[in-house]
Amino acid sequence: MGANVNRVDYYLEDKCLLSASVKHWEQYITALRASNTVTIYKKEYMVNKINMVHDSLNVVLKVSIEPLRLNY
């Protein structure tokens, strides 16, 4: 029997920047909400919205992100 794999997709507008498998789902979601930012390919983004969607038999976490605007 195969292990249940959870997937996280990061979207900037309608473009998927990154798709990753996550083993510890609850801890990942908690950390994502707590930090409110993610780094993808050496660029930092702000988490805009987190949705859970079904993709055939799996649940996928769809994270909408936007470029981080720093105020200096």
C-alpha positions, 0 to 999 in steps of 0.5 A: 500500500502506498503512502498518502502524499499531500501536495502543495501548489504555489500560484502567483496569479494564474501561474504555478511557481512550485509544486511540492509534496508534503509529509507532515500536512498539519505542521506545514499548514501551521508554519505557513500561516504563522510565517505568512511568507515563503521563499521560492527560487530565492525570492520572497512572497507573501501568502495571500490565500490558502485553499484546499482543493481536490485533485482526483483522489488527493487533496491539494493545498493551493497557496496564492502568493504575491510579491513581498513589498518591503517598506524601507 
